[in-house]
Amino acid sequence: MDIEYRINAPVTTDQFIDLLVRSTLGERRPVQDRQCMEGMISNSNLTVTAWEGETLVGIARSVTDFHYAYYLSDLAVCRSRQDRGIGRQLQIITQNQLGPRCKLILIAAPSANSYYEYIGFTNNPRCWVLERATRIRG
């Protein structure tokens, strides 16, 4: 079956959770916390999705200002559809929605580092993370 790509198409919380579980990303997302998952999908301001019929098989979920920075929060493709170029196409379509100076930024799972390097990303060691339970000092 052909893959159809959609920009900002509605995605339900159940569809989003199901896709993450069927991809490797479900292991690193709070899929058991429905309220969090609902907030994640409803507050993204750019999503590009891949559909096989009415089944969601891939998503690039982002937060962006469209001009300077684009943060790819989730790139997920169901395991049975991986290695077919769907993730790459999701990123190409996403990049086409952004202004000419807008940088794509993401935090990759260690196992995905070689993939992102292969498609043209450069590694930047300056990322910092502050967990929610940690208080800012000073």
C-alpha positions as CSV (number, residue, x, y, z in Angstrom):
1,M,0.0,0.0,0.0
2,D,1.2,3.6,-0.7
3,I,2.2,5.9,2.1
4,E,0.4,9.3,2.2
5,Y,2.1,12.2,4.0
6,R,0.0,14.9,5.7
7,I,1.0,18.2,7.2
8,N,-0.8,19.1,10.5
9,A,-3.4,16.4,10.1
10,P,-5.4,15.6,13.2
11,V,-3.8,12.8,15.3
12,T,-5.7,11.4,18.3
13,T,-3.9,10.7,21.5
14,D,-4.7,7.0,21.0
15,Q,-3.2,7.0,17.5
16,F,-0.1,8.8,18.8
17,I,0.4,6.3,21.7
18,D,-0.2,3.3,19.4
19,L,2.4,4.5,16.9
20,L,5.0,5.1,19.6
21,V,4.4,1.7,21.1
22,R,4.8,0.1,17.5
23,S,8.0,2.1,17.1
24,T,11.2,2.0,19.1
25,L,10.4,5.4,20.6
26,G,7.7,4.0,22.9
27,E,10.4,2.7,25.1
28,R,11.6,6.3,25.8
29,R,8.3,8.2,26.1
30,P,5.7,8.2,28.9
31,V,3.1,6.3,26.9
32,Q,1.4,5.2,30.1
33,D,0.7,8.8,31.1
34,R,-2.2,9.7,28.9
35,Q,-2.5,13.3,30.0
36,C,1.2,13.9,29.1
37,M,0.8,12.2,25.8
38,E,-2.3,14.3,25.0
39,G,-0.4,17.4,25.8
40,M,2.5,16.4,23.7
41,I,0.4,15.8,20.5
42,S,-2.0,18.7,21.0
43,N,0.7,21.4,21.7
44,S,3.0,20.6,18.8
45,N,2.9,23.3,16.2
46,L,4.1,21.3,13.3
47,T,3.4,17.7,12.6
48,V,4.1,15.7,9.5
49,T,2.5,12.3,9.5
50,A,2.7,9.2,7.3
51,W,-0.4,7.1,6.8
52,E,-1.1,3.8,5.3
53,G,-4.8,4.0,4.6
54,E,-6.2,5.3,7.9
55,T,-3.3,3.8,10.0
56,L,-0.7,6.2,11.3
57,V,2.7,4.6,10.5
58,G,5.0,7.6,11.1
59,I,5.2,11.0,12.6
60,A,7.6,13.9,12.9
61,R,6.3,16.0,15.8
62,S,7.8,19.4,16.4
63,V,7.9,22.7,18.1
64,T,9.2,25.6,16.0
65,D,9.1,29.3,15.4
66,F,9.5,28.5,11.7
67,H,12.3,31.0,11.2
68,Y,15.3,30.2,13.5
69,A,14.8,27.0,15.4
70,Y,12.9,23.8,14.9
71,Y,13.0,21.2,17.6
72,L,12.1,17.7,16.4
73,S,10.6,16.3,19.6
74,D,9.6,12.9,18.1
75,L,10.5,11.0,14.9
76,A,8.7,7.7,15.0
77,V,8.1,5.1,12.3
78,C,6.4,1.8,13.2
79,R,8.9,-1.1,13.3
80,S,7.3,-2.9,10.4
81,R,7.7,0.1,8.1
82,Q,11.2,1.1,9.0
83,D,14.1,1.1,6.5
84,R,11.8,2.3,3.7
85,G,12.7,6.0,3.8
86,I,9.6,7.1,5.7
87,G,11.5,8.9,8.5
88,R,13.7,10.6,5.9
89,Q,10.7,11.8,3.9
90,L,9.0,13.0,7.1
91,Q,12.0,15.2,7.8
92,I,12.2,16.4,4.2
93,I,8.6,17.5,4.2
94,T,9.1,19.1,7.6
95,Q,12.2,21.0,6.4
96,N,10.2,22.3,3.4
97,Q,7.7,24.0,5.9
98,L,10.5,26.1,7.5
99,G,12.1,29.4,6.7
100,P,15.5,29.4,4.9
101,R,17.5,30.1,8.2
102,C,15.7,27.7,10.4
103,K,17.9,25.0,12.0
104,L,16.7,21.5,12.7
105,I,17.6,20.4,16.3
106,L,17.0,17.1,17.9
107,I,18.2,14.8,20.7
108,A,18.8,11.4,19.2
109,A,18.8,8.0,20.9
110,P,22.4,6.6,20.9
111,S,21.4,3.9,18.5
112,A,20.2,6.6,16.0
113,N,23.4,8.7,15.9
114,S,24.8,7.0,12.7
115,Y,21.4,7.5,11.0
116,Y,21.3,11.3,11.6
117,E,24.9,11.7,10.6
118,Y,24.2,9.7,7.4
119,I,21.3,12.0,6.3
120,G,23.4,15.2,6.9
121,F,23.0,16.3,10.6
122,T,26.1,17.4,12.5
123,N,26.7,16.4,16.1
124,N,26.6,19.3,18.6
125,P,27.8,18.5,22.1
126,R,26.3,21.6,23.7
127,C,22.9,20.2,24.6
128,W,21.9,20.5,28.2
129,V,18.9,18.9,29.9
130,L,17.2,19.9,33.2
131,E,14.9,17.2,34.5
132,R,11.6,18.5,35.9
133,A,12.3,17.4,39.4
134,T,15.6,19.3,39.5
135,R,15.5,22.8,40.7
136,I,17.5,25.6,39.1
137,R,20.3,26.6,41.5
138,G,21.7,30.0,42.3
